[in-house]
Amino acid sequence: MRMIYATYNAQYNSIDANFYEGYILRIDCNKAEDGLQTPPNSQCALNALAIDAPLDYARVVLNNEMADWVWVQDNLFTLPNS
């Protein structure tokens, strides 16, 4: 099963992934992010990922990498203490 494309659906706050076979997989962003502790900056990055790169958002959710992705966003620009 190969994906054609994914789009962000603002009406349902979801990612709609469309497949060659005619199937649509809807990922509910509220449920995908439920229980995830996100600081404001990471939440903004997560929202931008869903809207600007929905295929990447779907990949992160389906690979169960959401917590890791958020952790990286939190620590991306943190410089170690010298």
DADAZI-V759740 format. One line per field, one symbol per residue. ss: DSSP state (A for helix, B for strand, O for the rest). phi: phi as a letter, one per 20 degrees, with the letter a starting at -180 (. if undefined). psi: psi as a letter, one per 30 degrees, with the letter a starting at -180 (. if undefined). A space follows every 50 residues. Layout:
ss=???
phi=???
psi=???
//
This chain:
ss=OOBBBBBBBOOOOBBBBBBOOOOBBBBBAAAAOOOOOOOAAAAAAAAAAA AAOAAAAAAAAAOOOAAAAAAAAAAOOOOOOO
phi=.deeaccedffdlbddeddgfnecdddfffffefneecfgffffffffff eecfffffffffeldfffffffffdfdeeffe
psi=jkkelklkjfeghlkjkklefgkkkkjjeeeegkfkjkleeeeeeeeeee efifeeeeeeefghgeeeeeeeeegegkkkk.
//
